[in-house]
Amino acid sequence: MDTTATDVSFREAADADVDALVALVESAYRGDSSRAGWTTEADILQGQRTDTEGVREIIKSPDARVLTVERDGRIVACCQLEHRGEHAYFGMFAVSPTVQGGGLGRTVLEEAERRARAEWGVTEMHMTVISVRDDLIAWYERRGYRRTGRMTPFPYGDERFGIPQRDDLQFELLVKPLG
């Protein structure tokens, strides 16, 4: 499949997109299908990564957006943007494993940053990443994000976020100034 990032369209997600978005996020991070890409968490987490209720809640929030990316009428990427005062939060980022590695993720991240600045006038983008995901953190660092060392615990025991396969999981806050 062609993995160029120039033949996509962006729009805000609607209720009708919820099932497709959940399927996309799950395919990018969990189970064997996620192993086709490089963002898999299948070795550190099993179970679900998100659910329809959680995605629907974000879509309906007045301070949040789910940016949906389509190619040929099919959702191939998405991300969450949430306005949190002086900064925006970036989350629920997923690119279909079959198109990873062609620059689409970078294009989505840049569009999310542009929209956060334009719509909310924020000066920083924040995100949290599982601290053992060195390859993913390095990818964000190459795009201007910096590690803060500020950690929050992984929600062990809450299977809505997955079933941990190791006992050292935590989230690290990454921050990027938006100039």
trRosetta pair geometry for C-beta under 8 A, 3 or more apart (Angstrom, degrees):
i j d omega theta_ij theta_ji phi_ij phi_ji
1 98 5.7 52 29 151 145 105
1 99 6.1 -74 105 -85 128 83
2 7 7.2 28 113 35 130 143
2 102 7.7 119 156 -156 49 163
3 99 4.9 163 -121 -158 84 71
3 100 7.6 -44 -143 66 131 15
3 101 6.3 -10 170 80 161 74
3 102 2.4 179 134 -45 109 157
3 103 7.3 122 135 29 91 76
3 104 6.7 -105 -178 -21 78 110
4 7 6.0 70 88 5 104 100
4 102 5.9 -94 -66 162 24 123
4 103 6.9 -6 -148 55 42 118
4 104 8.0 101 129 -62 22 87
5 8 6.4 -45 -170 8 54 122
5 102 6.4 169 -42 118 82 88
5 103 4.2 -106 -16 106 126 95
5 104 4.3 177 -102 -89 95 53
5 106 7.0 -85 -68 63 170 86
5 107 3.8 167 172 -20 137 147
6 107 7.9 -154 -68 -106 45 154
7 71 5.9 68 109 -134 90 102
8 69 5.1 9 173 -177 134 97
8 70 6.4 150 -160 74 78 39
8 71 4.9 -53 -100 -72 79 88
8 76 6.8 -108 -116 54 122 124
8 77 7.5 4 -154 31 155 116
8 104 6.8 93 -29 -133 152 105
8 107 7.2 124 46 115 134 144
9 69 7.4 160 78 -153 38 53
9 70 5.2 -20 59 60 89 95
9 71 7.8 156 15 -79 71 43
10 67 6.0 -16 -161 -172 105 101
10 68 7.2 142 -156 76 52 49
10 69 5.7 -21 -98 -100 69 71
10 70 8.0 179 -80 19 23 76
10 111 5.8 -154 -85 170 159 154
11 67 7.8 150 79 -155 25 58
11 68 5.5 -28 71 64 74 99
11 70 7.2 1 19 0 105 115
12 65 5.4 -81 -125 -157 107 103
12 66 6.7 101 -164 66 66 58
12 67 6.7 -50 -102 -101 53 48
12 68 6.9 78 176 12 11 95
13 17 4.4 -120 -156 71 93 146
13 18 7.7 106 165 -69 123 54
13 21 6.2 21 -132 -63 148 144
13 55 7.9 -74 133 174 156 102
13 59 5.3 -91 98 -109 107 113
13 65 7.7 139 25 177 85 64
13 66 3.8 -22 20 86 130 111
13 67 7.4 -81 -21 -33 90 3
13 68 4.5 116 -74 -40 81 119
13 78 6.9 36 -60 -138 129 125
14 17 5.4 105 55 -1 60 103
14 59 7.1 111 -145 -168 16 134
15 18 6.0 -20 -168 -23 46 113
15 56 6.7 41 -125 -128 78 94
15 59 6.5 158 -76 119 54 150
17 20 5.4 -71 -163 52 62 110
17 21 5.3 61 142 -29 91 108
17 59 7.7 158 63 -100 104 145
17 66 7.6 -171 96 101 134 131
17 68 5.9 -74 -159 -94 160 152
17 75 6.7 111 -153 -67 107 150
18 21 5.8 -61 -146 36 27 110
18 22 6.4 25 159 -18 65 105
18 52 5.2 70 155 -146 121 85
18 55 5.1 144 -144 102 84 123
18 56 5.3 7 -113 -70 140 85
18 59 7.0 -96 -82 -8 94 150
19 22 5.9 -53 -148 35 31 110
19 23 6.4 31 154 -17 64 108
19 52 6.7 -4 -83 -102 61 113
20 23 5.7 -55 -148 39 31 113
20 24 6.3 36 152 -23 65 106
20 75 4.9 112 143 30 125 138
21 24 5.6 -52 -147 34 32 114
21 25 6.4 30 157 -16 66 105
21 55 5.2 153 96 -156 127 148
21 66 6.6 8 -130 166 156 146
21 68 7.1 -87 -86 -103 109 105
21 75 6.7 -75 -78 149 62 161
21 78 5.5 23 -134 -21 98 174
22 25 6.0 -56 -147 38 30 108
22 26 6.2 28 156 -16 65 110
22 50 5.8 -139 -126 96 77 101
22 51 6.5 29 -129 -149 129 22
22 52 5.6 -50 -51 -73 150 65
22 55 5.7 -121 -64 -12 87 150
23 26 5.9 -58 -145 40 28 110
23 27 6.1 27 157 -20 64 110
24 27 5.8 -60 -147 36 27 109
24 28 6.4 21 158 -18 64 110
24 75 5.8 -87 -58 117 145 112
24 76 7.6 165 -131 -151 128 15
24 77 7.5 177 178 -106 139 18
24 78 6.0 102 98 8 146 117
24 94 5.2 134 134 112 95 136
24 96 6.2 -71 -143 -77 92 79
25 28 6.0 -61 -149 36 28 109
25 29 6.5 -14 167 13 64 116
25 49 5.5 -139 143 87 104 123
25 50 5.0 9 104 26 152 126
25 55 7.8 -165 0 -80 144 125
25 78 7.2 -63 -62 61 90 121
25 92 6.3 -48 -104 -163 134 84
25 94 4.5 -141 -102 -46 58 157
26 29 6.8 -87 -145 51 23 86
26 30 5.2 -52 -162 48 67 111
26 31 6.9 29 163 14 90 120
26 33 8.0 52 123 65 80 126
26 34 7.9 -110 149 -59 47 111
26 48 6.6 -50 -104 -140 109 70
26 49 5.8 178 -97 28 57 104
26 50 7.2 -123 -57 43 79 81
27 30 7.8 -51 -72 54 12 68
27 31 7.5 -51 -115 62 42 113
27 33 4.7 -58 -144 117 80 130
27 34 6.2 167 167 -74 38 71
27 94 7.7 99 64 -180 77 129
27 96 6.5 1 103 -134 129 67
27 97 6.0 -123 146 0 92 106
28 34 5.9 55 146 -121 16 94
28 37 6.2 -25 -142 52 67 151
28 39 5.4 -5 170 83 92 127
28 40 7.7 -148 158 -82 44 51
28 94 4.0 174 23 -153 157 98
28 95 6.2 115 -119 57 134 42
28 96 6.6 -103 -75 -105 97 22
28 97 5.8 176 -111 -48 55 82
28 100 7.8 127 -134 -61 94 127
29 34 5.4 -63 88 -121 7 145
29 39 6.3 -59 -88 125 68 97
29 40 6.3 139 -147 -136 33 39
29 41 4.6 6 -173 18 90 105
29 42 7.5 163 155 -47 47 68
29 45 7.6 -8 155 73 105 120
29 49 4.8 65 80 -66 138 157
29 94 7.0 -85 -25 -110 100 107
30 34 5.6 124 45 -25 17 142
30 40 7.7 143 -69 -150 17 76
30 41 6.5 -27 -76 65 63 92
30 42 6.0 123 -146 -88 37 76
30 45 6.8 -72 -100 103 96 94
30 46 6.9 105 -150 -146 106 38
30 47 7.2 -90 -142 79 145 31
30 48 6.9 -114 -2 -130 173 25
30 49 5.4 -162 -26 -29 121 106
30 162 7.2 -158 -93 -111 126 113
31 34 5.7 114 64 0 60 100
31 42 6.1 -125 21 -107 10 117
32 35 5.6 -42 -165 13 49 118
32 42 7.2 98 -74 -130 31 158
33 36 6.3 -33 -178 4 50 113
33 97 6.3 170 151 27 74 145
34 37 6.3 -65 -172 45 55 96
34 39 7.1 -93 -170 84 100 73
34 40 3.8 127 133 -110 106 92
34 41 7.1 -47 149 29 158 58
34 42 5.3 165 70 -41 124 113
34 97 5.8 -179 -139 -66 36 140
35 40 5.3 28 -83 -73 48 160
35 42 6.2 -48 -59 22 90 151
35 97 7.5 48 62 -155 26 153
36 97 3.9 102 78 139 97 126
36 98 6.1 -4 132 -73 139 59
36 100 7.8 137 115 28 77 116
37 40 6.4 148 76 -38 78 84
37 95 7.1 161 -142 90 154 90
37 96 7.6 171 -57 132 138 37
37 97 3.1 -127 -22 -131 106 78
37 98 7.5 -72 -60 -24 99 28
37 100 3.7 86 -137 15 108 150
37 101 7.4 -163 -141 -22 77 96
38 100 5.9 -163 20 139 83 140
38 101 6.7 99 -3 -65 119 99
38 135 6.9 -107 162 136 110 141
39 94 7.6 179 104 -131 154 61
39 95 7.1 118 -2 47 147 89
39 97 7.5 -137 41 -95 93 82
39 100 6.5 -151 -5 -119 102 151
39 136 6.6 79 -128 -94 77 115
40 43 7.2 74 125 -1 107 84
40 97 7.6 37 -61 -103 92 127
41 44 5.3 -71 -174 56 78 97
41 45 4.7 1 138 38 114 107
41 49 7.2 113 49 -92 136 122
41 130 7.1 93 -123 23 124 154
41 133 7.5 -45 -100 -90 93 120
41 162 7.4 -48 118 -126 132 165
42 45 7.4 -79 -111 66 17 60
42 46 7.3 50 -154 -92 58 66
43 165 6.7 -119 158 71 43 151
44 130 7.0 148 114 145 151 155
44 132 6.5 161 -113 84 153 132
44 133 8.0 -116 22 -70 158 85
44 164 7.0 -27 162 -147 72 67
44 165 5.4 -153 -157 48 27 104
44 166 5.8 -51 -141 18 81 112
44 169 6.7 128 170 -86 117 120
45 49 7.4 92 116 -89 136 85
45 161 8.0 -77 -152 138 140 69
45 162 3.7 12 -177 162 120 146
45 163 6.5 134 -164 61 66 45
45 164 5.9 -34 -103 -100 76 45
45 165 6.4 -140 -72 0 25 93
45 169 7.7 74 -67 -100 103 159
46 162 6.5 140 68 -168 30 89
46 163 4.5 -31 68 62 85 105
46 165 6.3 87 -13 -54 93 107
47 159 5.5 -104 -176 -167 159 92
47 162 4.7 155 71 -142 102 48
47 163 4.0 106 -11 -6 126 94
48 51 5.9 41 155 -64 152 88
48 159 7.3 77 38 153 94 79
48 160 6.9 -43 82 -157 117 37
48 161 8.0 -67 92 -103 77 4
48 162 6.4 -136 75 -80 42 60
49 161 7.4 18 -147 -158 41 44
49 162 6.0 16 -92 -61 55 110
50 54 5.1 -126 -164 77 87 133
50 55 5.9 80 153 -50 127 96
50 92 6.6 54 -76 -123 152 105
51 54 5.1 93 56 11 72 103
51 55 7.2 -148 94 -2 35 91
51 160 6.3 -77 -3 -149 125 90
52 55 5.9 -59 -144 42 32 107
52 56 5.9 32 159 -20 68 111
53 56 5.8 -58 -144 39 26 111
53 57 6.3 32 155 -25 63 107
54 57 5.7 -52 -149 31 29 114
54 58 6.8 28 155 -16 62 102
54 160 7.2 134 -49 176 134 119
55 58 5.9 -54 -154 34 34 110
55 59 6.5 34 151 -19 66 106
55 66 7.0 44 -164 -85 84 159
55 92 7.5 132 -107 -146 83 151
56 59 5.7 -55 -148 36 33 113
56 60 6.3 22 158 -12 67 112
57 60 6.1 -65 -146 43 26 104
57 61 6.5 42 153 -42 63 101
58 61 5.7 -44 -151 10 32 119
58 64 5.0 -96 -166 126 73 146
58 66 5.6 88 116 -55 116 108
58 80 5.4 -64 -169 -125 147 121
58 82 7.6 -88 -144 -75 96 108
58 92 7.0 -54 -66 -8 178 157
59 64 7.7 -83 -73 102 13 106
59 66 5.4 -44 -86 9 78 122
61 64 3.9 39 81 28 124 110
61 82 7.2 -7 108 -120 145 99
63 82 5.9 50 125 -163 90 76
63 83 4.6 -115 -168 54 88 94
63 84 7.5 94 159 -67 130 52
64 80 6.3 -15 -170 -170 114 95
64 81 6.6 160 -156 88 62 52
64 82 4.3 -18 -102 -102 93 81
64 83 7.2 -143 -73 13 45 72
65 80 7.3 155 83 -157 49 49
65 81 4.7 -3 56 58 96 101
65 82 7.8 -170 23 -74 60 44
65 115 7.5 -90 71 139 154 140
66 78 6.0 4 176 -175 95 115
66 79 7.3 177 -154 89 58 32
66 80 5.5 -28 -102 -98 72 66
66 81 7.8 179 -86 21 25 71
66 92 6.9 -44 -123 94 98 141
67 78 6.3 161 84 -156 58 59
67 79 5.1 -4 52 57 105 81
67 80 7.7 -168 15 -82 78 16
67 81 6.3 53 -22 -9 108 111
67 108 7.1 153 108 -161 127 93
67 111 6.9 165 178 111 153 113
67 112 5.9 -146 18 -91 157 88
67 115 7.0 161 -85 31 135 162
68 75 5.6 -59 -167 -124 103 110
68 77 7.9 145 -165 87 40 55
68 78 5.3 -12 -107 -106 56 97
69 75 6.9 98 70 -155 51 65
69 76 5.8 -70 105 65 95 78
69 77 3.8 -4 54 64 131 94
69 78 6.4 -154 15 -71 84 46
69 104 7.2 140 139 -177 154 110
69 108 5.7 -78 -47 -98 150 111
70 73 6.3 2 179 -125 122 11
70 74 6.3 146 -152 69 79 30
70 75 5.7 -49 -93 -90 75 47
70 76 6.7 116 -133 9 26 86
71 74 6.1 -31 68 61 66 84
71 76 4.8 4 16 -6 108 141
71 99 7.6 132 25 -97 153 165
75 78 6.6 10 -179 -50 116 108
76 95 6.9 16 147 -156 77 66
76 96 4.7 -73 -156 2 69 123
76 99 5.5 11 -174 32 124 151
76 104 6.9 -66 124 -175 117 157
77 94 6.4 -174 -146 96 55 57
77 95 4.4 -5 -105 -107 103 69
77 96 6.7 -98 -63 -5 64 76
77 99 7.7 -96 -49 82 101 127
77 104 5.7 -170 -45 150 148 118
77 105 7.2 -166 -131 -89 139 54
77 108 5.0 -118 141 -73 141 148
78 92 6.6 -40 116 130 102 98
78 93 7.4 -164 95 -134 55 34
78 94 5.6 9 50 52 84 92
78 108 7.9 -143 -109 -153 1 142
79 90 6.2 -13 175 -164 124 85
79 91 7.1 142 -170 77 76 29
79 92 6.1 143 -151 85 40 73
79 93 4.4 12 -108 -100 98 73
79 94 7.5 175 -75 19 60 57
79 108 5.8 137 -15 159 126 116
79 109 7.6 119 -61 -87 165 53
79 112 5.3 -45 90 -82 145 142
80 89 7.4 -17 115 109 100 90
80 90 7.0 140 80 -163 67 36
80 91 4.3 -24 62 71 118 80
80 92 3.8 72 -14 34 112 113
80 93 7.5 -104 22 -50 72 60
81 88 5.6 -12 -166 179 90 124
81 89 7.3 146 -159 75 40 55
81 90 6.4 -8 -102 -101 65 62
81 112 5.6 -175 -74 -156 116 96
81 115 6.5 -94 -72 96 175 119
81 116 5.7 -147 -155 -78 128 97
82 88 6.5 148 72 -165 44 69
82 89 4.2 -13 58 53 103 104
82 91 7.2 2 0 20 113 110
83 88 5.9 -36 -100 -108 47 80
83 116 7.8 169 -90 -142 74 83
83 119 7.8 -110 -74 111 122 105
83 120 4.7 -173 -114 -115 115 148
83 122 7.1 -158 -132 -54 77 126
84 87 5.6 -18 74 77 97 77
84 88 6.6 138 23 -119 83 25
84 89 5.4 58 -9 -24 130 103
84 126 7.3 -52 55 39 137 128
86 122 6.3 114 161 -141 37 79
86 123 6.0 -28 174 33 90 101
86 124 6.7 37 128 28 88 101
87 122 5.2 97 -133 -168 25 124
87 123 7.0 -67 -87 61 67 64
87 124 4.1 -37 -110 77 107 94
87 125 6.6 163 -169 -97 95 17
87 126 5.1 60 145 -13 140 107
87 175 7.8 -58 -135 -136 149 99
88 116 3.8 -104 5 -146 164 130
88 120 6.0 130 -72 59 110 147
88 122 4.6 177 -24 39 90 167
88 124 7.6 -174 28 95 64 52
88 125 5.4 -25 69 -113 92 70
88 126 7.2 179 86 26 41 75
88 178 8.0 29 24 -20 110 150
89 125 7.8 132 -110 -165 16 63
89 126 5.3 -35 -105 75 65 94
89 127 6.8 125 -165 -89 64 53
90 93 6.6 26 158 -52 94 119
90 109 7.5 51 -165 -133 151 79
90 112 5.8 89 -119 143 114 143
90 116 7.8 -71 -68 -55 96 147
90 125 5.3 28 -21 -179 120 111
90 126 7.0 173 17 80 79 40
90 127 4.4 -44 69 -76 92 111
91 127 6.3 164 -73 -134 65 87
91 128 7.4 8 -98 38 106 81
93 105 7.6 75 167 -145 116 94
93 108 7.1 142 -148 117 99 132
93 109 7.5 27 -136 -81 140 86
93 127 7.9 -3 -12 -139 130 141
95 99 6.3 -109 166 83 99 92
95 100 5.2 122 104 -88 117 82
95 104 5.4 139 -140 97 132 115
95 105 4.9 -87 -32 -74 149 89
95 108 6.9 -164 -77 6 105 148
96 99 5.0 53 74 24 100 99
96 100 7.2 -149 90 -36 47 80
97 100 5.6 -33 -143 -3 39 120
99 102 6.0 -68 178 28 72 125
99 104 5.7 29 134 5 112 152
100 104 7.4 -101 -108 49 38 110
100 105 6.9 32 -134 -33 77 119
103 106 5.2 -53 -160 41 62 115
103 107 6.0 66 143 -25 81 103
104 107 5.5 -56 -149 37 35 114
104 108 6.3 35 154 -20 69 104
105 108 5.8 -54 -148 35 31 110
105 109 6.3 30 155 -17 65 107
105 139 7.8 -6 120 165 143 136
106 109 5.8 -54 -146 38 30 112
106 110 6.3 30 156 -18 64 107
106 143 6.7 -165 -126 -97 86 127
107 110 5.9 -56 -147 37 29 110
107 111 6.4 26 155 -17 64 108
108 111 5.8 -58 -148 38 30 109
108 112 6.3 33 153 -21 65 106
109 112 5.7 -54 -148 35 30 113
109 113 6.5 30 154 -18 64 105
109 143 6.1 2 124 -180 152 159
110 113 5.8 -53 -148 36 32 111
110 114 6.3 33 152 -20 65 106
111 114 5.5 -52 -146 36 33 114
111 115 6.3 31 156 -17 66 106
112 115 5.9 -56 -146 39 29 108
112 116 6.3 31 155 -22 63 107
112 125 7.6 92 121 -130 102 143
113 116 5.8 -54 -146 34 29 112
113 117 6.6 27 156 -15 63 105
113 125 5.7 -73 -109 -46 86 148
113 176 7.5 -50 -113 97 127 133
113 178 5.7 -175 -169 -116 97 115
114 117 6.0 -60 -154 38 29 108
114 118 6.1 17 156 -11 66 115
115 118 5.7 -61 -137 45 31 106
115 119 5.5 11 172 -5 71 117
116 119 6.6 -56 -124 46 19 97
116 120 5.7 -37 -170 39 57 113
116 122 5.2 -47 157 43 98 123
116 125 6.1 106 77 -90 166 100
116 178 6.6 -134 94 -88 112 169
117 120 7.5 -76 -115 57 7 71
117 121 6.8 40 -169 -114 47 25
117 122 6.4 -102 -93 55 46 70
117 178 5.0 -153 -75 152 109 133
122 125 7.3 101 113 -71 130 59
122 178 6.3 62 102 42 81 140
123 177 6.5 -24 158 -151 79 75
123 178 5.8 -168 -169 53 28 87
124 175 5.7 -11 -174 -167 123 99
124 176 6.6 154 -157 79 70 43
124 177 5.6 -45 -99 -106 79 44
124 178 6.1 -172 -91 3 19 89
125 145 7.7 -75 87 -98 104 99
125 175 7.2 156 80 -154 51 50
125 176 4.9 -6 54 57 98 97
125 178 5.8 88 -23 -50 91 113
126 173 6.2 -24 -162 -162 103 99
126 174 7.2 147 -157 79 51 52
126 175 5.5 -15 -102 -101 72 77
127 140 7.3 -130 66 -135 136 149
127 145 7.2 -38 39 -132 112 146
127 173 7.5 148 80 -152 37 53
127 174 5.2 -17 65 60 87 99
128 152 6.7 -38 -135 37 145 117
128 171 3.9 24 173 173 120 123
128 172 6.7 156 -152 72 70 31
128 173 5.6 -36 -95 -91 78 55
128 174 7.3 162 -100 14 25 78
129 133 5.6 -109 165 61 103 126
129 136 5.9 -167 -162 113 132 118
129 137 5.5 162 105 -82 150 84
129 140 6.8 -149 -44 -1 153 153
129 171 6.7 136 61 -152 22 73
129 172 5.8 -29 63 58 78 85
129 174 5.9 25 3 -12 113 123
130 133 4.8 86 75 -15 89 112
130 136 7.9 55 52 60 82 141
130 154 7.2 37 -121 -88 95 119
130 169 5.8 -34 -151 -153 109 95
130 170 7.4 130 -148 75 60 30
130 171 6.2 -51 -90 -97 44 61
130 172 7.9 52 160 12 9 81
131 137 7.7 31 -144 -59 41 143
131 151 6.5 -13 -55 -115 141 110
131 169 7.5 156 37 -156 87 45
131 170 5.2 6 5 74 125 82
131 171 6.8 170 -32 -136 85 11
131 172 4.4 96 -90 -25 91 111
132 166 7.6 15 -4 80 172 145
132 168 6.6 95 -58 102 130 103
132 169 6.6 -76 6 -106 120 65
133 136 4.0 -13 148 36 116 119
133 137 5.9 130 96 -23 78 89
134 137 5.7 -56 -141 39 29 110
134 138 6.2 32 158 -21 65 107
135 138 5.8 -53 -148 35 28 113
135 139 6.6 34 150 -23 61 103
136 139 5.5 -48 -152 29 35 115
136 140 6.8 30 151 -13 64 102
137 140 5.8 -56 -152 39 35 109
137 141 6.3 39 149 -23 67 105
137 147 6.7 34 -172 -78 124 110
137 172 7.3 20 -107 68 131 132
137 174 7.0 -173 -136 -76 83 135
138 141 5.4 -50 -145 34 34 115
138 142 6.6 38 154 -21 64 101
139 142 5.9 -53 -156 31 30 111
139 143 7.0 15 149 -6 61 110
140 143 5.6 -68 -154 45 37 106
140 145 4.0 -29 155 46 99 138
140 174 5.5 23 133 169 147 164
141 144 7.8 163 -170 24 31 9
141 145 5.8 -87 -84 71 39 77
141 146 6.9 73 -121 -99 82 42
141 147 7.2 -22 -85 -28 112 89
141 174 8.0 -113 -68 -142 68 127
143 176 7.4 -42 116 -96 83 153
144 176 4.8 78 115 -139 96 120
144 177 7.8 -98 162 48 116 67
145 174 4.2 33 169 165 124 117
145 175 6.6 142 -154 67 77 22
145 176 4.5 -68 -92 -56 63 106
146 174 6.7 160 71 -156 30 73
146 175 5.9 -31 57 64 83 76
146 176 7.0 136 5 -85 73 59
147 172 6.1 -10 -146 154 91 135
147 174 6.1 -39 -94 -103 45 80
148 172 6.9 169 49 175 78 87
148 173 4.6 -25 42 86 133 96
148 174 6.8 -169 -6 -98 92 27
148 175 5.8 62 -55 1 119 110
149 172 7.2 -22 -105 -147 13 109
150 172 6.9 120 71 -156 51 62
150 173 4.4 -10 74 28 107 121
151 170 4.7 25 -171 145 115 133
151 171 6.6 142 -156 75 62 49
151 172 5.6 -33 -95 -93 73 65
151 173 7.7 -139 -75 -2 27 81
152 170 6.6 167 77 -173 36 89
152 171 4.8 -17 59 61 89 105
152 173 7.5 73 -9 -44 101 94
153 156 7.5 -65 160 0 108 92
153 170 5.6 -57 -118 -119 37 92
153 171 7.7 8 79 18 9 85
154 161 7.4 -173 -175 122 83 139
154 164 6.5 97 126 -77 145 135
154 169 3.9 19 -25 111 157 103
154 170 5.5 -116 -25 -91 85 37
154 171 6.6 130 -77 -27 67 82
155 158 4.1 -30 142 38 117 125
155 160 7.9 -19 101 60 140 89
155 161 5.1 97 60 27 114 150
156 164 6.1 -47 -110 9 85 139
156 167 8.0 29 -100 -135 143 68
156 169 7.7 140 -67 61 93 109
158 161 5.5 46 99 15 98 105
159 162 7.0 -116 -156 90 52 6
159 163 5.9 6 -126 -69 91 83
164 167 7.0 107 131 -86 134 39
164 169 5.4 -136 -126 9 128 141
166 169 6.3 119 82 -38 89 93
